[in-house]
């Protein structure tokens, strides 16, 4: 008879797999301390009127305050407009750049990928300060210097309600393509060359090849960039905080900045926590919609 297998015991598990548990202990503790526990604490706080010396339970009152606050809905509107104005365009620009770079030699591909990705490793504060100079309302600002060449007057880009949000949208168009270009380049490199050769034999031109081969095989990457782009745009904060502080007249008050104001300027942590979870619900709902309805024709 074969040797009887020993039953699993705590002692045997620790002897065989103890080292594995030691290696995963640190990331698990980091997740608990800096992710799970703060989220649970924030959820509890959203049902309370927060006080340092003792909070009181108010139930859904904070959620009711948020949902009936016109500033909250204004912030949601601004955030939605920012998302609609930036995500599709930035993905399109990244795709165009990648398609233009891909036929080049490897050396030039590396140069352009590094050039586009380099700004993403720089501090967001530094990048924002550069854009503050570009939007400077005097003739020292780069945009005003440019339009001055055509005899136009200076524009206070960030100081007017009608130009503040469009300025942020243009800034995003011109400054956030590095990661998307890298991903698209990797996806383009994984498409078999034989598919294009077969299409060329069948008489397909570059446009038809892109429509029938390149685009369908890039849809998984595009869906990923779309989901991540929406999540990031709904959480935009640094640029708003450093450039306009949500003004003028709430024209650039995003939901993330409003949460910051309620938490760290007005110290209404209960309301801020409720708004945070409402934002989380919106992001999750949009993500589910994207995966459910936009991934139906995605080819993996």
N, C-alpha and C positions, 0 to 999 in steps of 0.2 A: 504494500500500500504506500502511496505517496505521503510525504510529510504533511501533517495537518497544518493548515495556515493559522498563524497566530491571530487572535482577535485584536481588533484595533482598540488600543487603550491610550489614555493621555500620555503615559510614559513612552509608549512606542511611537506615537505621533511626534512628540517632542524630540525623540532620538533621531527619527528619520527626516523630519521636516523642520526641526527647530531653527536651523540657520536661515531657512526661507522666511519664517515668521519674523526673525530679527531684521532681515533686509526690508521687509514691507512695513515694519513697525513705524519707522520715521514718517514716511508719506501718509500712513493712516492717521497718525497723531496730528500731522500738519493739516490734513483734511478736516479732522474733528475740531481742532482748535480755531482754525481760520476760515472754515467754510460752514460746516454743519451747525456747530454751536451758535455762531453769530446769526445764521439764518433762522434757527429756532427761536433765539432770543428776540430777533427783530419781529418775528411773527407774533410772539407774546406781547411785545411792546406796542404793536399796531392795535391791540385791543385795550390799551391802557392810556390814561392821562399821565404822562411820564413826569416824575419828580425825583430828584436826587435822594431825598430822605424818605421816599416811599411813594410808589405809584398807585393809582386807584384804577380799578377795572371799569371801563366804559363801554364794553361790548363793541358793536359795529358803528359807534358814533364817529370815530375817526374816518372810517370809510364813507360814511354819509357826508361828513364835512368835505372830503375830497371831491366826491361826485357832484356836490352842489356848488362847488367853488368855480366861478367863471374863469379864474386865473388858471386853474388846473386844466380846464378844457382848452383854454387858449394855448397853454404849453403843449398839450397833446396835438393841437392843430399845427403849431410851429414845428414840432418834432416830426409829424407826418409829412408836412410839406418839405422839410429838409430831407427826409428819407426818400420821398418820391423824386425829388430833384437831383439827388446825388447818386443813389445806388445804381439805377439802370445806366446812367451816363458813365460812371466810373468803370463799370464792368465793360461797357462798350469800348471805351478808350483803351482799357487794358487788353481787350481782345484784338483791337486794331493794331496796337503796338506789337503784340506777340506775333501776329500774322506777318507783320513787316519785318520783324527781327529773325524769325525762324529760318528763312531761306539763306541767311548770311552764313559765313564761315564760323567755325566754333569759337575762334578768338574774338570775333566781333560780337557774337552772341553773348559770350561771357562779359565783355566790356559793357554792353547795354544792360544786361541783367543786373550787373553790379551797380551801374549808374542809377537805375531806377529803384533798386532796393536800398541803396545807401541811406536815403532820407528816413527810412522807417526805423533805423537804429539810432537816429538822433533823438534827443529829448523833444517831446511834444511842446514843451515850453519854449525851447529855442526856435523851433519852426514857427510857432505862433508869434514870437517877437519879430521874426523876419516879415511875416505877413502884416503885422501892425505897421511896419515901415512902408510896405507896399501900399497899404490903404491910408497912409497919412493924408489928412485932409488938405494940407498945404501943397505948394509946388514941390516940396521935397519928396512927396509920395510917388512911387513909380507909376501907378495908374494915372495920377493927375499929370505927371510929366508927359505920359504918352498922349492923353487926350488933349493936352496943351499944344501938342504939335499940330493939331487940327483947329486950333483957335477956340476950343471949348473951355468953359470956366471950370474951376476946381469943384470937385464933388466931395461932400462929407460922407464917404461911403458907409461908415459904421455909425454915423450920428443921425441918420434919417430912417424912419420906419420903412420907407419904400425901397431902400437900397441895402439895408443892413443884412437881412436874411439872404437875398440874392448874392451878396458879397461872400457870405460863408459858403454858399453853394458853389460859386466859382472857385473859391479857395480849395474846396474839396476836389473839384474836377482836376485841378492842376497839381495836386500834391499827394495823392494816395493811390499809387498804382503798383508799387514794388512787389508786394506779396502776390497780387493777382497776376502780374506778368510772369513771375517765377512759376506759379501753378499752371498757367496756360502753356508756358514753354515746355514744361514737363509733359503735359498732356499731348501737345503737338508732337513731341519727340517719340511718344509711344504709339502713334498711329503708323501702321505698316506702310512702307513705301509702295508695296505691291498694289494696294488699293488705288493709289493715284495712277500707277502705270496702267492698270486695267481700265480705269476711267478714261485715260488719255487715248488708249487704243480704241475705245468705243466712241471717241470724238467729243468727249466732254471738255469744255474749256475750264479756266480757273474758277470762274463764278459758279459753274455747275458742280465742280468738284468740291468747292467749299460748302455749297448748299447740301449736297448729297452725302459727303464723306466727313469733312472736317467738323461742321456744326453738329451733326448728330452725335459724334464721338466726343465732342467737348461739352455736351449737355450736363454730364455729372459734375464736372468742374464748375460750370456756370451755376448750377443749382446750389452747390456748396458756397460759392462766392456770394450768391444772392442771399442765402440764409445768414451767413456771417455778416454781410454788409448791412442788412436790416437790423440785426442785433446791435452792431457797433453804432450805427447812426441813431438808434433810439437811446443810446447811452452817451451821446456826445456831451462833453462837459468842459474840457480844458480850454478849448478855443473860446467858448462863450464866457467863461469866468475871466479870462485874461483880456479879452478884447472889448466886450460890451457890457458885462455883468447883467445880461438879460434884456438890456434896453435897445433902443429907446421905445418907451411905451409898450413893453413886453414883446416887442417885435422879434427878439431872438431868445426869449425865455423858453428853453427846452424843459422837458419833464425832469431830466436829471439835475439840471440847475435849480429847478423849483424845489426838488427834494433837498438839495444842499442848503438852500435858503431856509426852509422850514426847520431843518435839523440844526444847522450850525450858526444861523443868524438869529432865528426866533426861538431856538431850543425847544421846538415842539416836536419831540422825537416820536411821539405817538402818531401824529399826522404824517410825518415824513416816512415812517415805517409803513403805514397804510398805503401811501402813494407808491412806495417802492414795490409792494406786492401787487398793486394794480398794474404797474408797469410790467412786472414779471408776467402777469396773466396775459397782457396784451402781446408781449413778445412770444410767449409760448403758443398763443392762439394763431399768430401770424406764421410762426414756424411750422405748426401742424398743417395749416392751410397750404403752405408752400410745398411741403413734402407730399401731401395728399393729392393735390391737383396739378402740381407742376412736374412731378416725377413720374407721371403715368407713361410718358413717351421717352423717358430717359433710358438710354441703352448702356448697360454695364458690361 
